[in-house]
Amino acid sequence: MKPLIPALIALTALSAVNAQAHDGHGMPGLSHWHAGDTTLWLVGAAIAVGLWLARRGR
């Protein structure tokens, strides 16, 4: 799991670029997350924790 930590940090940093506000919000250039983005990250975190716990039990 340790080799994955730098990759996860890089993925998080790169995905934050895609969280830019669009013109419809009246906040051009400000970062924010939509509910769908947050849900996807929570599912990913749950999978990562599940894999970590499964490997820890071996």
N, C-alpha and C positions, 0 to 999 in steps of 0.2 A: 504494500500500500504506500510506502514511503516514496517510491519513484513516481507515483501518481500525483503527489501533492503539488510539485511545481507545475505539472501539466494542468491541474485543476485551477491553480491560481492564474495561469496564463489564459485559460479558457474563460474564466470569470472576467478578467480584465478586457479580453477581446469582445465578449458579449455585451459588456457595458456600453461599448460604442454603439451598438444597435438599439440602445434604450433611449435614444435622443427624442425629445418632444417633437411632434410634428405641428404644422401650422394650424391645425384645427383646434389646438388647445390654447392658442394665443401666447405660448411660451417658446418661441423659437430658440433652439440651442440649449435648452435646459434639460438635464437628464431626469428621467422618471421611469418607473416600472408600471406596467399594466398588470392586472390581476392574473392574466394568462401567463405572463412571464414569471411571476412569483410562484404560481402553482407548478410550473415546469421545473423550476429550481428546487422546490420542496420535494417533488417526486424524485429528482435526481439525487438529492441529499439522502432521502429515505433508502434508495437503492444502494448508495455508497455505504451507509451505516449497516444495512442488511448484509452486504458482502463482507464488510469488515468483521461483523459479529460471527458470520458463518466461518470465515477463515480462522478467527481467533479460537473457535471451539475445536479445531482439529488437533 
